[in-house]
């Protein structure tokens, strides 16, 4: 899509917090109007609509739209965002195991600024499945590089949560 459309989508999302809970349908209408400008087979349409439904508390409505966006070939940064957000929505709708299956391959994929988000959502999915030690290991591993001190020890503790010595 062109830069103007991208700028208008960014501007719409910048206003999201200004919508009170009882007017979230108005926000989704703004997104729907922008999506209507896209070609019918664009993966951006279902992705933006999924984000709008998800952000307004309707994970159940977002799940099929994220899947549609990915099925239509959404790749790159938005594709990774879609997988992260889909996994979160799957967790919210009681399907955390599907979220784990979706995000686990992301741990070995190309690294980018979304790495910590992958680990955070995967940790939540694992916790929902009663796998708290694995989730905590992921979170500590993601946190360790950001600490001004104790990076090495926190990374070690993260490893030993799932692979105890001895």
C-alpha positions in Angstrom: 0.0 0.0 0.0 1.1 3.6 -0.4 2.7 5.8 2.2 -0.4 8.0 2.5 -2.5 4.9 3.5 0.2 3.8 6.0 0.3 7.3 7.5 -3.4 7.3 7.9 -3.4 3.9 9.6 -0.6 5.0 11.9 -2.6 8.2 12.7 -5.8 6.2 13.4 -3.9 3.9 15.8 -2.4 7.0 17.5 -6.0 8.0 18.4 -7.0 4.6 19.8 -6.6 5.6 23.5 -8.9 8.5 23.1 -11.9 6.2 22.4 -13.8 5.4 25.6 -14.7 1.7 26.1 -18.3 2.3 25.1 -17.2 3.8 21.7 -14.7 1.1 20.6 -17.1 0.3 17.7 -16.4 3.8 16.4 -12.7 3.0 16.3 -13.3 -0.2 14.5 -15.3 1.7 11.9 -12.3 4.0 11.3 -10.2 0.9 10.7 -12.9 -0.7 8.5 -13.0 2.5 6.3 -9.2 2.3 5.8 -9.4 -1.4 5.0 -12.1 -0.7 2.4 -9.5 1.2 0.4 -7.3 -1.9 0.0 -7.6 -4.5 -2.8 -10.0 -7.3 -1.7 -7.2 -9.9 -1.5 -4.8 -7.8 0.5 -3.5 -9.4 3.7 -3.3 -6.0 5.3 -7.1 -5.8 5.5 -7.8 -8.7 7.8 -4.6 -7.9 9.8 -5.7 -4.4 10.6 -9.3 -5.5 11.4 -7.9 -8.3 13.6 -5.8 -5.7 15.5 -8.9 -3.5 15.9 -11.1 -6.3 17.3 -8.3 -7.6 19.5 -7.5 -4.1 20.9 -11.1 -3.6 21.7 -11.4 -6.7 23.8 -12.7 -9.2 21.2 -9.9 -11.9 20.8 -12.5 -14.3 19.6 -13.3 -12.1 16.6 -9.6 -11.4 16.0 -8.4 -15.0 15.7 -10.0 -15.9 12.3 -8.9 -12.5 10.9 -5.2 -13.0 11.9 -5.4 -16.5 10.4 -6.8 -15.0 7.2 -4.1 -12.4 7.0 -1.4 -15.0 7.4 -3.1 -17.3 4.9 -3.2 -14.5 2.4 0.6 -14.2 2.7 1.2 -11.5 5.4 5.0 -11.6 5.9 7.8 -9.6 7.4 7.3 -7.4 10.4 3.5 -7.4 10.2 3.5 -11.2 9.7 5.5 -11.6 12.9 3.2 -9.2 14.7 0.2 -11.2 13.5 1.7 -14.5 14.8 2.5 -12.8 18.2 -1.0 -11.3 18.5 -2.7 -14.5 17.2 -0.9 -16.5 19.9 -2.1 -14.0 22.5 -5.6 -14.2 21.3 -5.5 -18.0 21.2 -4.4 -17.9 24.8 -7.2 -15.5 25.7 -9.8 -17.9 24.1 -8.5 -21.0 25.9 -6.3 -22.3 23.2 -2.8 -21.7 24.7 -1.4 -24.9 23.2 -2.0 -23.5 19.7 -0.3 -20.3 20.8 2.8 -22.3 21.9 2.9 -24.2 18.7 2.6 -20.9 16.7 5.3 -19.0 18.6 7.9 -21.7 19.4 9.4 -21.6 15.8 9.7 -17.8 16.2 12.4 -18.4 18.8 14.7 -19.8 16.1 13.7 -17.3 13.4 15.5 -14.1 12.4 15.9 -11.7 15.3 14.3 -8.3 15.4 12.8 -5.8 17.9 9.8 -8.2 18.4 12.0 -11.0 20.0 11.0 -10.0 23.6 7.3 -9.8 22.6 7.6 -13.3 21.2 9.1 -14.5 24.5 6.6 -12.6 26.7 3.5 -14.0 24.9 5.0 -17.5 24.7 5.6 -17.3 28.4 2.0 -16.4 29.0 0.8 -19.3 26.9 3.1 -21.7 28.7 1.9 -20.4 32.1 -1.7 -20.9 31.0 -0.7 -24.5 30.4 0.8 -24.9 33.9 4.3 -24.7 32.5 5.4 -21.8 34.6 9.1 -22.7 34.9 9.5 -22.6 31.1 7.6 -19.3 30.9 9.7 -17.8 33.6 12.9 -19.0 31.9 11.8 -17.2 28.7 11.0 -14.0 30.5 14.3 -14.0 32.5 16.2 -14.8 29.3 14.5 -11.8 27.6 15.1 -9.5 30.5 18.7 -10.4 31.2 20.3 -8.4 28.3 18.4 -5.2 29.3 19.7 -5.2 32.9 22.6 -2.8 33.8 24.1 -5.6 36.0 23.6 -9.3 36.7 23.1 -10.1 33.0 25.2 -13.2 33.1 23.7 -14.6 36.3 20.1 -13.9 35.2 20.8 -15.7 31.9 22.3 -18.6 33.9 19.2 -18.7 36.2 17.0 -18.7 33.1 18.8 -21.7 31.7 18.8 -23.7 34.9 15.0 -23.3 35.3 14.5 -25.7 32.4 17.8 -27.5 32.4 18.9 -27.9 36.1 22.5 -28.8 36.7 23.3 -32.3 38.0 
